[in-house]
Amino acid sequence: MYSTIEDPIRDMQSLRRWMRDLEEDEGLRIVGRAKGIKGGGFLFVGVHQGKYRVNVCDRIKDRKKRGYSAGKGGMYHQFDSFVEVWSFVRPMIRRPVQAWVY
């Protein structure tokens, strides 16, 4: 079960398990290392009507808040299965893993 606050995920095995078992009211935010995306990007993964949806967007440093925020827009991708989405996302995950379930 998840909480209404983002819970951290710190290893690939846990991230893989969370992604495989995502429900429609859950989502993942993952720090990426996507080429051509500012700051390596954020990867947002969710499930809608049985399909996985991934948004890859810029990861912008906010000096005032001393943190990062997601850029607007991004690239959206949709996948029919866990195997497809994991194959797409896995190479873009920054190591060590920094991810959160919400």
Contacts in CASP RR format, 6 or more apart in sequence:
PFRMAT RR
TARGET T0000
AUTHOR 0000-0000-0000
METHOD contacts of the structure
MODEL  1
MYSTIEDPIRDMQSLRRWMRDLEEDEGLRIVGRAKGIKGGGFLFVGVHQG
KYRVNVCDRIKDRKKRGYSAGKGGMYHQFDSFVEVWSFVRPMIRRPVQAW
VY
2 26 0 8 1.000
2 101 0 8 1.000
2 102 0 8 1.000
4 102 0 8 1.000
5 102 0 8 1.000
6 29 0 8 1.000
6 100 0 8 1.000
6 101 0 8 1.000
6 102 0 8 1.000
7 100 0 8 1.000
7 101 0 8 1.000
7 102 0 8 1.000
8 98 0 8 1.000
8 99 0 8 1.000
8 100 0 8 1.000
9 15 0 8 1.000
9 18 0 8 1.000
9 28 0 8 1.000
9 97 0 8 1.000
9 99 0 8 1.000
9 100 0 8 1.000
9 101 0 8 1.000
10 96 0 8 1.000
10 97 0 8 1.000
10 98 0 8 1.000
10 99 0 8 1.000
11 97 0 8 1.000
12 93 0 8 1.000
12 97 0 8 1.000
15 28 0 8 1.000
15 30 0 8 1.000
15 93 0 8 1.000
15 97 0 8 1.000
15 99 0 8 1.000
16 86 0 8 1.000
18 28 0 8 1.000
18 99 0 8 1.000
18 101 0 8 1.000
19 28 0 8 1.000
19 45 0 8 1.000
19 52 0 8 1.000
19 82 0 8 1.000
19 85 0 8 1.000
19 86 0 8 1.000
19 89 0 8 1.000
20 82 0 8 1.000
20 86 0 8 1.000
22 28 0 8 1.000
22 45 0 8 1.000
22 46 0 8 1.000
22 47 0 8 1.000
22 52 0 8 1.000
23 47 0 8 1.000
24 47 0 8 1.000
24 48 0 8 1.000
24 49 0 8 1.000
24 50 0 8 1.000
26 46 0 8 1.000
26 47 0 8 1.000
26 101 0 8 1.000
26 102 0 8 1.000
27 44 0 8 1.000
27 45 0 8 1.000
27 46 0 8 1.000
27 47 0 8 1.000
27 101 0 8 1.000
27 102 0 8 1.000
28 43 0 8 1.000
28 44 0 8 1.000
28 45 0 8 1.000
28 46 0 8 1.000
28 99 0 8 1.000
28 100 0 8 1.000
28 101 0 8 1.000
28 102 0 8 1.000
29 42 0 8 1.000
29 43 0 8 1.000
29 44 0 8 1.000
29 99 0 8 1.000
29 100 0 8 1.000
29 102 0 8 1.000
30 42 0 8 1.000
30 43 0 8 1.000
30 44 0 8 1.000
30 45 0 8 1.000
30 89 0 8 1.000
30 93 0 8 1.000
30 94 0 8 1.000
30 97 0 8 1.000
30 98 0 8 1.000
30 99 0 8 1.000
31 40 0 8 1.000
31 41 0 8 1.000
31 42 0 8 1.000
31 43 0 8 1.000
31 59 0 8 1.000
31 93 0 8 1.000
31 94 0 8 1.000
31 97 0 8 1.000
31 98 0 8 1.000
31 99 0 8 1.000
32 40 0 8 1.000
32 41 0 8 1.000
32 42 0 8 1.000
32 43 0 8 1.000
32 59 0 8 1.000
32 92 0 8 1.000
32 93 0 8 1.000
32 94 0 8 1.000
33 40 0 8 1.000
33 41 0 8 1.000
33 92 0 8 1.000
33 93 0 8 1.000
33 94 0 8 1.000
33 95 0 8 1.000
34 40 0 8 1.000
34 41 0 8 1.000
34 43 0 8 1.000
34 56 0 8 1.000
34 92 0 8 1.000
37 56 0 8 1.000
37 57 0 8 1.000
37 58 0 8 1.000
37 59 0 8 1.000
38 58 0 8 1.000
38 59 0 8 1.000
38 60 0 8 1.000
38 71 0 8 1.000
39 58 0 8 1.000
39 59 0 8 1.000
39 60 0 8 1.000
39 61 0 8 1.000
40 58 0 8 1.000
40 59 0 8 1.000
40 94 0 8 1.000
41 56 0 8 1.000
41 57 0 8 1.000
41 58 0 8 1.000
41 59 0 8 1.000
42 56 0 8 1.000
42 57 0 8 1.000
42 58 0 8 1.000
42 59 0 8 1.000
42 68 0 8 1.000
42 70 0 8 1.000
42 71 0 8 1.000
43 54 0 8 1.000
43 55 0 8 1.000
43 56 0 8 1.000
43 89 0 8 1.000
43 92 0 8 1.000
43 93 0 8 1.000
44 54 0 8 1.000
44 55 0 8 1.000
44 56 0 8 1.000
44 57 0 8 1.000
44 70 0 8 1.000
45 52 0 8 1.000
45 53 0 8 1.000
45 54 0 8 1.000
45 85 0 8 1.000
45 89 0 8 1.000
46 52 0 8 1.000
46 53 0 8 1.000
46 54 0 8 1.000
47 53 0 8 1.000
51 78 0 8 1.000
51 79 0 8 1.000
51 80 0 8 1.000
52 78 0 8 1.000
52 79 0 8 1.000
52 80 0 8 1.000
52 81 0 8 1.000
52 82 0 8 1.000
52 84 0 8 1.000
52 85 0 8 1.000
53 76 0 8 1.000
53 77 0 8 1.000
53 78 0 8 1.000
53 79 0 8 1.000
54 76 0 8 1.000
54 77 0 8 1.000
54 78 0 8 1.000
54 79 0 8 1.000
54 85 0 8 1.000
54 88 0 8 1.000
54 89 0 8 1.000
55 73 0 8 1.000
55 74 0 8 1.000
55 75 0 8 1.000
55 76 0 8 1.000
55 77 0 8 1.000
56 74 0 8 1.000
56 75 0 8 1.000
56 77 0 8 1.000
56 92 0 8 1.000
57 70 0 8 1.000
57 71 0 8 1.000
57 72 0 8 1.000
57 73 0 8 1.000
57 74 0 8 1.000
57 75 0 8 1.000
58 70 0 8 1.000
58 71 0 8 1.000
58 74 0 8 1.000
59 68 0 8 1.000
59 69 0 8 1.000
59 70 0 8 1.000
59 71 0 8 1.000
60 68 0 8 1.000
60 69 0 8 1.000
60 70 0 8 1.000
60 71 0 8 1.000
61 67 0 8 1.000
61 68 0 8 1.000
62 68 0 8 1.000
62 69 0 8 1.000
77 88 0 8 1.000
79 85 0 8 1.000
79 88 0 8 1.000
93 99 0 8 1.000
END
